[in-house]
Amino acid sequence: MNDAATHPKQKPILTRQDRIQILFEEYRSLYDLLRFRLEAMDQRLPLAGGALITALGTLSSMSPETKHVLLLTLPAAIVWLGRMTFAHARSKEDLKRRIDELERQINGIAGEELLAFQSRHPGAIGNVGGRTGTGTVWAVLTLCLTMLGACGYLFAATRSSRVAILSYSGYVAGLALHLVIQVPSLRRYEYRKVQL
């Protein structure tokens, strides 16, 4: 009789060193992704904000039709900037929490504290995205609200009808409220632990 048929194939047994190495590879990948998120928040967001401010600044030199089109699309782009900032902050927090878990797992398997940066970091748990993420969220929210206010002011200066100005003001106010409502959700953030 065939030995393979009578004995089910056994799973290979991983050594402690193998398990640490596997977890450390995930740890390294997550740190690379965390660096990408930080770069996105610190570099790309100011570029996008600068482009939106430039678009607002050039309105005075545009034809009335172009000005109206731009004033209708700019608020949506401004909200996109805010929402992307909040998404990066949440993603950064997910990464930080998983890195903390991995450090604790690796230390537990090794029987000693080999990794401690995230698991011992004073800002490990608290505001979503850490201190830099929180600062960026508030700065971008302030910038977005200021730009939405500028859109409202510039639309009123286009000498549109009273109904159009009130409608546009409602549109801009609704978008501003949408952004402001997003901020408390960053404080109610819940990390779902990875289940293996």
C-alpha positions as CSV (number, residue, x, y, z in Angstrom):
1,M,0.0,0.0,0.0
2,N,1.2,3.5,-0.8
3,D,2.6,5.4,2.2
4,A,1.3,8.7,1.0
5,A,-2.3,7.4,0.8
6,T,-2.3,6.1,4.4
7,H,-0.5,9.0,6.1
8,P,-1.8,12.6,5.4
9,K,0.9,15.0,4.4
10,Q,2.2,16.8,7.5
11,K,2.5,20.6,7.6
12,P,6.1,21.7,7.8
13,I,6.9,22.9,11.3
14,L,8.2,26.5,11.4
15,T,11.0,27.3,13.7
16,R,10.8,30.4,15.9
17,Q,13.4,32.1,13.6
18,D,11.2,31.3,10.6
19,R,8.1,32.8,12.2
20,I,10.1,35.9,13.2
21,Q,11.4,36.2,9.7
22,I,7.9,36.0,8.1
23,L,6.5,38.6,10.5
24,F,9.6,40.8,10.0
25,E,9.0,40.8,6.2
26,E,5.4,42.1,6.8
27,Y,6.9,44.6,9.3
28,R,9.3,45.9,6.6
29,S,6.6,46.1,4.0
30,L,4.3,48.1,6.3
31,Y,7.0,50.5,7.1
32,D,7.6,51.1,3.4
33,L,3.9,51.8,3.0
34,L,3.9,54.1,6.0
35,R,6.7,56.1,4.5
36,F,4.6,56.4,1.3
37,R,1.6,57.7,3.4
38,L,3.8,60.2,5.2
39,E,5.1,61.4,1.8
40,A,1.6,61.7,0.5
41,M,0.5,63.8,3.4
42,D,3.6,65.9,3.6
43,Q,4.4,66.5,0.0
44,R,1.5,65.7,-2.4
45,L,-1.2,67.4,-0.4
46,P,0.5,70.8,-0.3
47,L,1.0,70.5,-4.1
48,A,-2.7,69.8,-4.6
49,G,-3.6,72.6,-2.2
50,G,-1.3,75.0,-4.1
51,A,-2.9,74.1,-7.4
52,L,-6.4,74.8,-6.0
53,I,-5.2,78.2,-4.5
54,T,-3.7,79.1,-7.9
55,A,-6.9,78.2,-9.7
56,L,-8.8,80.5,-7.3
57,G,-6.3,83.3,-7.8
58,T,-6.6,83.2,-11.6
59,L,-10.4,83.6,-11.6
60,S,-10.2,87.4,-12.1
61,S,-8.5,87.0,-15.5
62,M,-11.1,84.6,-16.9
63,S,-14.2,85.1,-18.9
64,P,-17.5,85.0,-17.0
65,E,-18.5,81.6,-18.4
66,T,-15.2,80.0,-17.5
67,K,-15.3,81.6,-14.1
68,H,-18.7,80.0,-13.4
69,V,-17.6,76.6,-14.6
70,L,-14.5,76.8,-12.4
71,L,-16.5,78.0,-9.4
72,L,-18.8,75.0,-9.8
73,T,-16.0,72.5,-10.0
74,L,-13.5,74.0,-7.5
75,P,-15.6,73.2,-4.3
76,A,-15.7,69.5,-5.3
77,A,-11.9,69.4,-5.8
78,I,-11.5,71.2,-2.4
79,V,-13.6,68.5,-0.7
80,W,-11.6,65.8,-2.5
81,L,-8.4,67.3,-1.0
82,G,-9.9,67.2,2.5
83,R,-11.3,63.7,2.2
84,M,-8.0,62.4,0.8
85,T,-6.2,63.9,3.7
86,F,-8.6,62.1,6.2
87,A,-8.2,58.8,4.3
88,H,-4.4,59.1,4.4
89,A,-4.6,59.8,8.2
90,R,-6.8,56.7,8.7
91,S,-4.5,54.5,6.6
92,K,-1.5,55.8,8.5
93,E,-3.2,54.8,11.7
94,D,-4.0,51.3,10.4
95,L,-0.3,50.8,9.6
96,K,0.9,52.1,12.9
97,R,-1.4,49.8,14.8
98,R,-0.4,46.7,12.8
99,I,3.3,47.6,13.2
100,D,2.7,47.8,16.9
101,E,1.1,44.3,16.8
102,L,3.9,42.9,14.8
103,E,6.5,44.3,17.2
104,R,4.7,42.6,20.1
105,Q,4.3,39.3,18.3
106,I,8.0,39.2,17.3
107,N,9.1,40.1,20.8
108,G,6.8,37.4,22.2
109,I,8.1,34.7,19.9
110,A,11.7,35.8,20.6
111,G,11.2,35.9,24.3
112,E,12.9,39.3,24.6
113,E,12.3,42.9,23.4
114,L,13.9,43.2,20.0
115,L,11.6,45.8,18.5
116,A,10.1,48.7,20.5
117,F,9.7,51.8,18.4
118,Q,6.0,51.7,17.7
119,S,4.9,49.6,20.7
120,R,6.7,51.9,23.1
121,H,6.0,55.2,21.2
122,P,4.3,57.8,23.4
123,G,1.9,58.7,20.6
124,A,1.2,55.2,19.6
125,I,-2.5,55.4,20.6
126,G,-4.4,58.6,20.5
127,N,-5.2,60.9,17.6
128,V,-5.6,59.2,14.2
129,G,-2.5,59.5,12.2
130,G,-0.4,60.5,15.1
131,R,0.8,64.1,15.9
132,T,1.8,64.8,12.3
133,G,-1.4,63.3,10.9
134,T,-3.5,65.4,13.3
135,G,-1.7,68.6,12.5
136,T,-2.0,67.9,8.8
137,V,-5.8,67.2,9.1
138,W,-6.4,70.4,10.9
139,A,-4.3,72.5,8.6
140,V,-5.9,71.0,5.5
141,L,-9.4,71.4,7.0
142,T,-8.7,75.1,7.7
143,L,-7.3,75.6,4.2
144,C,-10.4,73.8,2.6
145,L,-12.9,75.9,4.6
146,T,-11.0,79.1,3.7
147,M,-11.0,78.2,0.0
148,L,-14.7,77.3,0.1
149,G,-15.4,80.6,1.7
150,A,-13.4,82.3,-1.0
151,C,-15.4,80.4,-3.7
152,G,-18.6,81.8,-2.1
153,Y,-17.2,85.3,-2.0
154,L,-16.0,85.1,-5.6
155,F,-19.3,83.7,-6.9
156,A,-21.2,86.6,-5.2
157,A,-18.9,89.0,-7.0
158,T,-19.9,87.6,-10.4
159,R,-23.1,89.6,-10.4
160,S,-25.2,86.5,-10.7
161,S,-28.9,86.5,-9.7
162,R,-29.9,86.5,-6.1
163,V,-31.3,82.9,-6.5
164,A,-28.0,81.7,-8.0
165,I,-26.0,83.2,-5.3
166,L,-28.2,81.7,-2.5
167,S,-28.1,78.3,-4.3
168,Y,-24.3,78.5,-4.6
169,S,-23.9,79.5,-1.0
170,G,-26.0,76.5,0.0
171,Y,-23.9,74.2,-2.1
172,V,-20.6,75.5,-0.6
173,A,-22.0,75.5,2.9
174,G,-23.2,71.9,2.5
175,L,-19.7,70.8,1.3
176,A,-18.1,72.7,4.2
177,L,-20.4,70.9,6.7
178,H,-19.6,67.6,5.0
179,L,-15.9,68.2,5.7
180,V,-16.4,69.3,9.3
181,I,-18.6,66.3,10.1
182,Q,-15.7,64.0,8.9
183,V,-13.3,65.2,11.6
184,P,-15.0,63.7,14.7
185,S,-15.0,60.3,12.9
186,L,-11.2,60.4,13.2
187,R,-11.6,60.4,17.0
188,R,-14.0,57.5,16.9
189,Y,-11.5,55.4,14.9
190,E,-11.6,51.7,15.6
191,Y,-8.8,49.4,14.5
192,R,-9.8,45.9,13.6
193,K,-7.1,43.5,14.6
194,V,-5.9,41.1,12.0
195,Q,-7.4,37.7,12.6
196,L,-5.2,34.7,11.6
